[in-house]
Amino acid sequence: MEIIPKKFSIEDIPERVNWINDPKISNHMYFELPATVEKTLLWYNGNIGNKKRVDFSFFDSNGEILAMGGYTNIDNIHKNAEFYVMVNPTKHRKGIGKNVSKWLYNYAFSILKLNKIFLFTNDDNIAASKIYLDLGFVLEGVLREHKWKNGRFIDRKVYGLLRSEWNNINWKEEIKNEF
């Protein structure tokens, strides 16, 4: 399946709000709920010109939005950033997350020139953990009872992928466009 990346835009806000409010997304990520268009517009406007993050939306050839993702906490001194991705809740288990993630990893090392990308995921998010391990990430540790979610403390897993590891991956692809 072809994915078409575009910088996240104001037009994507209503879809982002719908996804954040969907339990398939909100059960695994940390947002202030319920999400609203107004709050998300404030977030969007507050991030214009923010050099510490980059956000994308991913579309199919028919213009349907498939996923959103990017990097936060981009650190140009230490050359690392935190990865995130969310897939359209109606499109889970179709390989979209894996394809979008590959593109974003290639972007991080090709365009952002990072040395490391890292992510956090809930201990019970088995599907996400499998994707990260399949794509070369290394489990760096577990933050025990690190977040309060759904009435209990949950563990968070920390994964990382180094440039040297990415250089040896068979799906590695240099991205030329800055966007």
Protein Blocks (a to p, Z undefined) as FASTA:
>chain_A
ZZddddddfklmmmmmmmmmpmklmmmmccdddddfklmmmmmmmmgopakbccdddddf
kopafbdcddehiafklopacddddddfklgonlmmmmmmmmmmmmmmmmnopabdcddd
dfklmmlmmmmmmnopacfbdcehkbccehiacddddddddfklmmmpckbccdfbgZZ
